[in-house]
């Protein structure tokens, strides 16, 4: 008995884009936690300046992760899946 041609069977059991969404959530959460601790350690900031410093550190960590670490470290030949 053959398979029904109208049935869609995906190649993977888990959609690939969700891994990027999970990574994005983790990077944002870690960068916000690190930024909160760094911003709280700086004494004498007004609330307006503290917001700019907080978001600047979050953006910096986000930029470093996606532009430097992810592009150069994760694209090494040792991490390729070749059998």
TAHUJO-V829534 format. One record per pair of residues at least 12 apart in sequence whose C-alpha atoms are under 10 Angstrom apart, sorted by the first residue. I is the first residue (numbers start at 1). J is the second residue. D is the distance in whole Angstrom. If there is no record, write none. Layout:
# TAHUJO-V829534
i:j:d
I:J:D
I:J:D
This chain:
# TAHUJO-V829534
i:j:d
24:62:9
24:66:9
27:58:9
27:61:8
27:62:7
27:65:8
27:66:9
28:58:8
28:59:9
28:61:9
28:62:7
29:58:9
30:58:9
30:61:9
30:62:9
31:54:10
31:55:10
31:57:8
31:58:5
31:59:8
31:60:9
31:61:6
31:62:7
31:65:10
32:54:8
32:55:8
32:57:8
32:58:6
32:59:9
32:61:9
32:62:10
33:54:10
33:58:9
34:54:9
34:57:8
34:58:8
34:61:9
35:53:8
35:54:6
35:55:8
35:56:9
35:57:6
35:58:6
35:59:10
35:60:10
35:61:9
36:50:10
36:53:10
36:54:7
36:55:10
36:57:9
36:58:9
37:54:9
38:53:9
38:54:8
38:57:8
39:51:9
39:52:10
39:53:7
39:54:6
39:55:10
39:57:9
40:54:9
